[in-house]
């Protein structure tokens, strides 16, 4: 009998696993990358922290402002397309990765940052997620995960934990929650990391590592929604929600995978990092061979 082969086990770990150096920048430097200093996010929402982490990562890497494109979906996280002063696209719900794939294929020199919420990414956009990861196209998907649909009224999302209340699960959710990082890894993402809005610089580090990685990078930013998730689940203040993040986040090198995960504890840091052929490079090689043969 022929043994089954785990294709992901054949991937090559990177020769250099060191993360890029990052630094926090003053608010005056951050504002130069914003179209407006004001947002419509609710008081206490930590999406602003995650958005600032994206800018800090860009500044730390000294990227060319004119070669960055930010593609965002629909929902609270999708507002970054209006706030960040890069070339931006606000796409239909769930289609951010599809649009970003087209942009990257058209111009592989672009640095593509794709910002989505948890519902946008793994509910209506779930099919695009698994195929972008499978192709290993050079994008950085940054998912603001607040475990609920915030903009549309506090409905449960695919990352709402079992037992948690929402406007569509008033007596407690009965569905299991996605581990979005495990989903991305299983689909073929070659860089997977998780950070929290509580541990700000570690989140900046995770995003910067994803940007410099040549391939599909998936970064989950654990954010908080005190307006809907917190009020419905007895954590009504922004500070209390950040304390919950602090208590649940465990560095990946100290995380016991055999214990409970997600609701009470989850690993943070770089969870998966390997190298394999990037989509646009592989496609260009096929095109070159076709041209050589036809010529």
Secondary structure as UniProt FT lines:
FT   HELIX           7..10
FT   STRAND          12..13
FT   HELIX           27..31
FT   TURN            32..33
FT   TURN            43..44
FT   HELIX           47..61
FT   HELIX           65..67
FT   STRAND          68..72
FT   HELIX           77..79
FT   HELIX           80..83
FT   STRAND          87..90
FT   TURN            93..94
FT   HELIX           96..106
FT   TURN            108..109
FT   STRAND          111..117
FT   HELIX           118..119
FT   HELIX           120..124
FT   HELIX           126..135
FT   STRAND          140..145
FT   TURN            150..153
FT   TURN            158..159
FT   TURN            162..163
FT   TURN            167..168
FT   TURN            170..171
FT   HELIX           180..187
FT   STRAND          191..196
FT   HELIX           200..212
FT   STRAND          217..222
FT   HELIX           226..230
FT   HELIX           231..232
FT   TURN            233..234
FT   HELIX           238..248
FT   STRAND          249..251
FT   HELIX           252..254
FT   TURN            257..258
FT   STRAND          266..275
FT   HELIX           279..294
//
